[in-house]
Amino acid sequence: MSQEEAIKKKANPPRINNTILGPAESRSIHWFVGIAPDWVSPDQMTIIGMIGSILVFVGYALTPRSSAFLWLASFGFFLNWFGDSLDGNIARIRHIERPRYGYFVDHSLDTIGMLFIFVGLGLTPHINMLIALSALISYLLMGIYVYINTQVNKEFQISYAKLGPTEGRLILVIGNIVMYFVGMHSISLLNFQFSIYDIFFMICIIFLLILFFGNVFKGIIKLYKEEPPVKYTSPDKRF
């Protein structure tokens, strides 16, 4: 195996994407890559994905002026999905990967994109900023787990409980539609006022935290069995 092949194998571990929308998404991605002109590059798709995240932020930030800007945020989610789903797939299908560059740029910009999206959510009149930032933290915790698990177990699992980034975007777009047509509704809970969207995001936070801690503890137990403690014997006591 050449050095270049070794780098590709290390930087491109097997991907596990067992999500609800996975099969349909995979077919649509392969269809687009098949008809895309040769000049369409992974870097262009990465830029489109980042522009999508910025549009989501702008749409949410302008929502206090008019709820119609929620449609801009939803369009941003589509662009984000389009770019983020295609950048790596174009490289893999066309065999033009830059493994370390792609891994570093993709996940770094994904993190920045999530910052735009969740801070934008907190700027809307529908969701409390503290809850939006808590959702961001819980999402980033799962992201950290995914990256650690990828390095330790050499498999890139991006789906948990049949859900992945694509399903997350779709849920948020559906939320945008509900916010546009339903508007603001508050619920009193423990003498505090929460919007119905705050309640939904608190449920999502709890779900993500359960996933994170459950997978961390499961990983610790698995690795403990695979690599049991080794009793240390000092050199002086070996003879």
MARVEXBA-467499 format. One record per residue (C-alpha): residue in three letters; x, y, z; residue number from 0. Coordinates in steps of 0.1 Angstrom, whole numbers, plus 5000, padded with zeros to 4 digits. Each point is the difference from the previous one (the first is absolute). Example, Ala and Ser with C-alpha at 12.3 -4.5 7.8 and 13.67 -1.06 7.14 Angstrom:
BEGIN
+-----+------+------+------+-----+
| res |   xx |   yy |   zz |   n |
+-----+------+------+------+-----+
| ALA | 5123 | 4955 | 5078 |   0 |
| SER | 5014 | 5034 | 4993 |   1 |
+-----+------+------+------+-----+
END
This chain:
BEGIN
+-----+------+------+------+-----+
| res |   xx |   yy |   zz |   n |
+-----+------+------+------+-----+
| MET | 5000 | 5000 | 5000 |   0 |
| SER | 5014 | 5034 | 4990 |   1 |
| GLN | 5003 | 5029 | 5024 |   2 |
| GLU | 4972 | 5018 | 4981 |   3 |
| GLU | 4977 | 4970 | 5003 |   4 |
| ALA | 5008 | 4997 | 5037 |   5 |
| ILE | 4991 | 5036 | 5006 |   6 |
| LYS | 4967 | 4996 | 4981 |   7 |
| LYS | 4991 | 4969 | 5020 |   8 |
| LYS | 5008 | 5017 | 5033 |   9 |
| ALA | 4982 | 5033 | 4992 |  10 |
| ASN | 4970 | 4983 | 4983 |  11 |
| PRO | 4988 | 4973 | 5025 |  12 |
| PRO | 4968 | 4980 | 4991 |  13 |
| ARG | 4969 | 5022 | 5002 |  14 |
| ILE | 4969 | 4988 | 5019 |  15 |
| ASN | 4969 | 5020 | 4990 |  16 |
| ASN | 4970 | 4978 | 5009 |  17 |
| THR | 4974 | 5028 | 5001 |  18 |
| ILE | 4963 | 5003 | 4991 |  19 |
| LEU | 5008 | 5021 | 4969 |  20 |
| GLY | 5033 | 4983 | 4992 |  21 |
| PRO | 4991 | 4979 | 4970 |  22 |
| ALA | 4980 | 5027 | 4983 |  23 |
| GLU | 5028 | 5026 | 5007 |  24 |
| SER | 5027 | 4976 | 4987 |  25 |
| ARG | 4981 | 4995 | 4967 |  26 |
| SER | 4995 | 5037 | 4995 |  27 |
| ILE | 5037 | 5008 | 5007 |  28 |
| HIS | 5012 | 4974 | 4976 |  29 |
| TRP | 4976 | 5013 | 4974 |  30 |
| PHE | 5012 | 5035 | 5003 |  31 |
| VAL | 5037 | 4990 | 4999 |  32 |
| GLY | 4992 | 4981 | 4969 |  33 |
| ILE | 4986 | 5030 | 4981 |  34 |
| ALA | 5023 | 5027 | 5016 |  35 |
| PRO | 5025 | 5016 | 4976 |  36 |
| ASP | 5036 | 4992 | 5005 |  37 |
| TRP | 5007 | 5036 | 5012 |  38 |
| VAL | 4978 | 4994 | 5031 |  39 |
| SER | 5025 | 4995 | 5028 |  40 |
| PRO | 4998 | 4989 | 5037 |  41 |
| ASP | 5013 | 5034 | 5011 |  42 |
| GLN | 4971 | 5017 | 4981 |  43 |
| MET | 4975 | 4978 | 5018 |  44 |
| THR | 5017 | 5008 | 5034 |  45 |
| ILE | 4996 | 5037 | 4993 |  46 |
| ILE | 4963 | 4995 | 4990 |  47 |
| GLY | 4994 | 4982 | 5033 |  48 |
| MET | 5016 | 5028 | 5020 |  49 |
| ILE | 4980 | 5026 | 4981 |  50 |
| GLY | 4969 | 4980 | 5010 |  51 |
| SER | 5010 | 5002 | 5037 |  52 |
| ILE | 5004 | 5038 | 4997 |  53 |
| LEU | 4966 | 5003 | 4983 |  54 |
| VAL | 4985 | 4981 | 5028 |  55 |
| PHE | 5015 | 5024 | 5025 |  56 |
| VAL | 4989 | 5031 | 4980 |  57 |
| GLY | 4965 | 4986 | 4996 |  58 |
| TYR | 4996 | 4993 | 5037 |  59 |
| ALA | 5016 | 5033 | 5010 |  60 |
| LEU | 4975 | 5019 | 4979 |  61 |
| THR | 4970 | 4980 | 5013 |  62 |
| PRO | 4992 | 5027 | 5026 |  63 |
| ARG | 4993 | 5023 | 4971 |  64 |
| SER | 4978 | 4976 | 4981 |  65 |
| SER | 4993 | 4963 | 5004 |  66 |
| ALA | 5003 | 4997 | 4962 |  67 |
| PHE | 5037 | 4999 | 5005 |  68 |
| LEU | 4995 | 4965 | 5013 |  69 |
| TRP | 4997 | 4989 | 4964 |  70 |
| LEU | 5035 | 5014 | 4993 |  71 |
| ALA | 5013 | 4979 | 5030 |  72 |
| SER | 4983 | 4970 | 4985 |  73 |
| PHE | 5016 | 5006 | 4966 |  74 |
| GLY | 5033 | 5004 | 5018 |  75 |
| PHE | 4995 | 4965 | 5015 |  76 |
| PHE | 4995 | 4986 | 4965 |  77 |
| LEU | 5032 | 5016 | 4988 |  78 |
| ASN | 5019 | 4988 | 5031 |  79 |
| TRP | 4987 | 4964 | 4994 |  80 |
| PHE | 5008 | 5002 | 4963 |  81 |
| GLY | 5036 | 5012 | 5005 |  82 |
| ASP | 5008 | 4980 | 5030 |  83 |
| SER | 4987 | 4967 | 4986 |  84 |
| LEU | 5017 | 5004 | 4966 |  85 |
| ASP | 5035 | 5013 | 5008 |  86 |
| GLY | 5014 | 4968 | 5014 |  87 |
| ASN | 4979 | 4977 | 4977 |  88 |
| ILE | 5012 | 5017 | 4969 |  89 |
| ALA | 5036 | 4995 | 5011 |  90 |
| ARG | 4994 | 4963 | 5009 |  91 |
| ILE | 4979 | 4991 | 4969 |  92 |
| ARG | 5024 | 5017 | 4976 |  93 |
| HIS | 5031 | 4987 | 5020 |  94 |
| ILE | 5014 | 5035 | 5004 |  95 |
| GLU | 5002 | 4999 | 5038 |  96 |
| ARG | 5023 | 5022 | 5021 |  97 |
| PRO | 4995 | 4979 | 5031 |  98 |
| ARG | 5016 | 5021 | 5028 |  99 |
| TYR | 4991 | 5034 | 4984 | 100 |
| GLY | 4964 | 4989 | 4994 | 101 |
| TYR | 4995 | 4986 | 5035 | 102 |
| PHE | 5015 | 5030 | 5016 | 103 |
| VAL | 4982 | 5026 | 4979 | 104 |
| ASP | 4966 | 4982 | 5000 | 105 |
| HIS | 4997 | 4995 | 5037 | 106 |
| SER | 5015 | 5034 | 5009 | 107 |
| LEU | 4975 | 5018 | 4978 | 108 |
| ASP | 4972 | 4977 | 5012 | 109 |
| THR | 5007 | 5012 | 5036 | 110 |
| ILE | 5000 | 5037 | 4989 | 111 |
| GLY | 4968 | 4994 | 4981 | 112 |
| MET | 4983 | 4985 | 5030 | 113 |
| LEU | 5010 | 5031 | 5020 | 114 |
| PHE | 4983 | 5022 | 4974 | 115 |
| ILE | 4969 | 4979 | 5000 | 116 |
| PHE | 4995 | 4997 | 5038 | 117 |
| VAL | 5009 | 5036 | 5008 | 118 |
| GLY | 4976 | 5010 | 4972 | 119 |
| LEU | 4972 | 4979 | 5017 | 120 |
| GLY | 5007 | 5019 | 5032 | 121 |
| LEU | 4995 | 5033 | 4982 | 122 |
| THR | 4964 | 4991 | 4990 | 123 |
| PRO | 4972 | 5011 | 5023 | 124 |
| HIS | 4989 | 4963 | 5002 | 125 |
| ILE | 5030 | 4984 | 5018 | 126 |
| ASN | 5019 | 5012 | 5031 | 127 |
| MET | 5037 | 5006 | 4992 | 128 |
| LEU | 5011 | 4980 | 5031 | 129 |
| ILE | 4980 | 4970 | 4988 | 130 |
| ALA | 5014 | 5004 | 4964 | 131 |
| LEU | 5035 | 5001 | 5014 | 132 |
| SER | 4994 | 4969 | 5022 | 133 |
| ALA | 4987 | 4982 | 4969 | 134 |
| LEU | 5033 | 5010 | 4982 | 135 |
| ILE | 5021 | 4987 | 5029 | 136 |
| SER | 4981 | 4966 | 5000 | 137 |
| TYR | 5004 | 4998 | 4962 | 138 |
| LEU | 5037 | 5007 | 5002 | 139 |
| LEU | 5004 | 4974 | 5028 | 140 |
| MET | 4986 | 4974 | 4975 | 141 |
| GLY | 5023 | 5013 | 4974 | 142 |
| ILE | 5030 | 4997 | 5023 | 143 |
| TYR | 4990 | 4964 | 5008 | 144 |
| VAL | 4997 | 4992 | 4962 | 145 |
| TYR | 5035 | 5013 | 4993 | 146 |
| ILE | 5015 | 4982 | 5030 | 147 |
| ASN | 4982 | 4967 | 4991 | 148 |
| THR | 5012 | 5004 | 4964 | 149 |
| GLN | 5036 | 5002 | 5011 | 150 |
| VAL | 4998 | 4972 | 5025 | 151 |
| ASN | 4978 | 4975 | 4982 | 152 |
| LYS | 5009 | 5010 | 4964 | 153 |
| GLU | 4963 | 5004 | 4989 | 154 |
| PHE | 4982 | 5032 | 4993 | 155 |
| GLN | 4965 | 4996 | 5014 | 156 |
| ILE | 4978 | 5030 | 4993 | 157 |
| SER | 4966 | 4984 | 5008 | 158 |
| TYR | 4986 | 4993 | 5034 | 159 |
| ALA | 4965 | 4988 | 5008 | 160 |
| LYS | 4993 | 5001 | 4962 | 161 |
| LEU | 5007 | 5037 | 5000 | 162 |
| GLY | 5029 | 5021 | 4984 | 163 |
| PRO | 5007 | 5035 | 4989 | 164 |
| THR | 4975 | 4998 | 4971 | 165 |
| GLU | 4972 | 4990 | 5023 | 166 |
| GLY | 5010 | 5028 | 5023 | 167 |
| ARG | 4998 | 5026 | 4972 | 168 |
| LEU | 4966 | 4987 | 4990 | 169 |
| ILE | 4987 | 5002 | 5035 | 170 |
| LEU | 5012 | 5037 | 5002 | 171 |
| VAL | 4984 | 5008 | 4967 | 172 |
| ILE | 4967 | 4985 | 5012 | 173 |
| GLY | 5004 | 5021 | 5032 | 174 |
| ASN | 5005 | 5031 | 4978 | 175 |
| ILE | 4967 | 4992 | 4982 | 176 |
| VAL | 4982 | 4995 | 5033 | 177 |
| MET | 5014 | 5033 | 5014 | 178 |
| TYR | 4989 | 5019 | 4969 | 179 |
| PHE | 4964 | 4987 | 5000 | 180 |
| VAL | 4994 | 4994 | 5037 | 181 |
| GLY | 5020 | 5029 | 5015 | 182 |
| MET | 5009 | 5005 | 5037 | 183 |
| HIS | 4983 | 4979 | 5027 | 184 |
| SER | 5013 | 4999 | 5036 | 185 |
| ILE | 4997 | 4975 | 5027 | 186 |
| SER | 5005 | 5006 | 5037 | 187 |
| LEU | 5023 | 4974 | 5015 | 188 |
| LEU | 5014 | 5002 | 5036 | 189 |
| ASN | 4990 | 5037 | 5001 | 190 |
| PHE | 5020 | 5007 | 4968 | 191 |
| GLN | 4986 | 5009 | 4966 | 192 |
| PHE | 5012 | 4979 | 4971 | 193 |
| SER | 4989 | 5000 | 4964 | 194 |
| ILE | 4989 | 4967 | 4986 | 195 |
| TYR | 5032 | 5000 | 4979 | 196 |
| ASP | 5021 | 5004 | 5032 | 197 |
| ILE | 4983 | 4969 | 5013 | 198 |
| PHE | 5007 | 4981 | 4968 | 199 |
| PHE | 5037 | 5010 | 5001 | 200 |
| MET | 5003 | 4990 | 5037 | 201 |
| ILE | 4987 | 4966 | 4990 | 202 |
| CYS | 5026 | 4998 | 4972 | 203 |
| ILE | 5028 | 5011 | 5024 | 204 |
| ILE | 4990 | 4972 | 5024 | 205 |
| PHE | 5000 | 4975 | 4971 | 206 |
| LEU | 5034 | 5010 | 4988 | 207 |
| LEU | 5015 | 4999 | 5035 | 208 |
| ILE | 4986 | 4965 | 5005 | 209 |
| LEU | 5015 | 4989 | 4967 | 210 |
| PHE | 5034 | 5016 | 5009 | 211 |
| PHE | 5003 | 4986 | 5035 | 212 |
| GLY | 4985 | 4966 | 4990 | 213 |
| ASN | 5025 | 4996 | 4972 | 214 |
| VAL | 5029 | 5012 | 5021 | 215 |
| PHE | 4993 | 4975 | 5027 | 216 |
| LYS | 4994 | 4972 | 4975 | 217 |
| GLY | 5033 | 5009 | 4983 | 218 |
| ILE | 5019 | 4999 | 5033 | 219 |
| ILE | 4986 | 4966 | 5009 | 220 |
| LYS | 5008 | 4986 | 4965 | 221 |
| LEU | 5036 | 5013 | 5001 | 222 |
| TYR | 5005 | 4989 | 5036 | 223 |
| LYS | 4992 | 4964 | 4989 | 224 |
| GLU | 5022 | 5003 | 4969 | 225 |
| GLU | 5029 | 5015 | 5019 | 226 |
| PRO | 4998 | 4988 | 5036 | 227 |
| PRO | 5023 | 5016 | 5026 | 228 |
| VAL | 5036 | 4988 | 4999 | 229 |
| LYS | 5016 | 4994 | 5034 | 230 |
| TYR | 5033 | 5019 | 5003 | 231 |
| THR | 5030 | 4983 | 5015 | 232 |
| SER | 5030 | 5022 | 5007 | 233 |
| PRO | 5033 | 4989 | 4985 | 234 |
| ASP | 5014 | 4992 | 5034 | 235 |
| LYS | 4973 | 4975 | 5008 | 236 |
| ARG | 5002 | 4981 | 4967 | 237 |
| PHE | 5029 | 4977 | 5011 | 238 |
+-----+------+------+------+-----+
END
